[in-house]
Amino acid sequence: MKTIQLFLLLATLVIASCGNPSSETKETPGSAEAKENLQSDREFYQIKIYSFHTEEQVATVDEYLKNALMPAVKKQGIDKIGIFKSRISDTDTVQKTFVLLPFESLLQFQELENKILEDSSYLATGKDYIDANFDNPPYTRIQSIILKAFPDMPKMEVPDLDNPRSERIYELRSYESATEKYYRNKVDMFNAGGEIPLFDRLDFQAVFYGEVLSGTNMPNLMYMTAHANMDTRDKHWDTFVNSPKWKELIAMPKYQNNMSHIDMWFLYPTEYSDY
C-alpha cells in the first residue's frame, strides 16, 4: 500500500511539473475556469506491452486477455479496451502484444488489480495464466507505461474503421525530448501550437495523445493514430509533412529542438479488441 501511495504522490508531482505549459496570452476568468474544467476531465491510460519467446506464450496470453481480463475489467466500468499485435519487421523481430486501458482517475487505476483479484470468474477463467509455473511463464516481460491525456484531447476516441482488422494500421509513437523543458515545449506544440487540429483535419483518427507520467524513456509523450491500411497511413503522413500549417510550426523559433528521438510501432487489433 505504501508503494502505491508513493506512486500516486510522485505522479501528482509529475503532472504539476510536466503538464501542458500555460499560454503566454492572459486568460480571462471565464477561459481559466473552462481550462480548469477541461483539465479535470482528462483521462489516464495504461499501456502494457507483453513480449514473448514462444507461440505457446502468445496463445496463453491471448486466452487470458480475451476470456479473463477483458470481462473482469469491463465489470469495473472500464470500456474501450484496445488489444493489439505488433507487426514484425527487420528491426523488431520480437512478437509483442499491446494492451491499452483508459481510466477516469489514478485511483481507478490503483484499485483495478485488487478488484479483479476478488472476481471468482476471473480467477477461474484466467487460471492457466495466473497460476503459471515459474519455469513456464506465459510471457518474457511486461512493460507498463502510465499516461495522462492531453488537454486538447482529454478523452479517448474510437476510430471509424470497418475494413478487415488484419489490414488496419494502429501507429503508436513515442517522442522523446532532451530535457523536461523541451518536453513541455513539444506538448505545447501539440496543444496550443495546433498539431492536434491538424491531425484531425487530415483524418489521422487519433485514439489518444498522452503525457508519459511513468515509463522507461522519459521525458516523452506518446500518441496513437489509426489508418485503414499502410498505403492510407503513408498518404496521411505525406500530406501532413507537406502541409502549410506543419511547415509554419516547424519554422517557429519557439519550437526548435524540442524532440530528440522517435519510436514507432505498427500494430493491428486482435479480433477481440474493442476497436
Secondary structure, 3 states (H helix, E strand, C coil): CHHHHHHHHHHHHHHHHHCCCCCCCCCCHHHHHHHHHHHHCCCEEEEEEEECCCHHHHHHHHHHHHHHHHHHHHHCCCCCCEEEEECCCCCCCCCEEEEEEEECCHHHHHHHHHHHCCCHHHHHHCHHHHCCCCCCCCCCEEEEEEEEECCCCCCCCCCCCCCCHHHCEEEEEEEECCCHHHHHHHHHHHCCCCHHHHHHHCCCCEEEEEEEEECCCCCEEEEEEEECCHHHHHHHHHHHHCCHHHHHHHHCHHHCCCCCEEEEEEEEECCCCCC
